[in-house]
Amino acid sequence: MAEEITVARPYAEAVYQLATTNETLDKWSDVLGFVATVAADPQMDKIIGNPKLTLVEQEKTFFSVCENRLDEQGKNLMHLLLENRRFHLLPAISGLFEELRAAHTGTLEAEITSAFPLNETEIKELVERLKTKFNRQVQPTVKVDPELIGGVRIEIGDVVFDASVRGHLQKMAFTLKR
């Protein structure tokens, strides 16, 4: 995974630089999100990974799925990735692009996972605490995972706050095994 991120980073940075220069961050965010979803599809992966298909055939198939979603710059990026056999990096490129975009706007992406559905007040309170802690705007994504048993787990980049019952039980089990 670390190697994949290392290889994907220059592509993401180049697209980000192009997007900021042309003031097309929203457009590129949409394009990369869409092509990353297409690239992650198992059927597309089989087609692109098929050694019997030429680069032109692979492009034709991919572009037929993307239809009007790609402009000339988008097609050039896809051609480059296909030609260099880096098509599988699209999800990582998209993720890195979004990280660069969030850093540019001063926004952090927070994945909040709760054992039970949170109401708007609880989400707002969590977001306010995170804003205070990180001194930046926070864009939450809220999920429900009953396996947490109780509590909440928050991921912001590489930082994880695990205040779930499952997390506490795992810590206890680890401590008892030592």
Secondary structure as UniProt FT lines:
FT   HELIX           2..22
FT   HELIX           25..40
FT   HELIX           42..48
FT   TURN            51..52
FT   HELIX           55..66
FT   HELIX           67..69
FT   HELIX           72..83
FT   TURN            84..85
FT   HELIX           87..89
FT   HELIX           90..105
FT   STRAND          107..114
FT   HELIX           120..134
FT   STRAND          137..144
FT   HELIX           146..148
FT   STRAND          151..156
FT   TURN            157..158
FT   STRAND          159..164
FT   HELIX           165..177
//
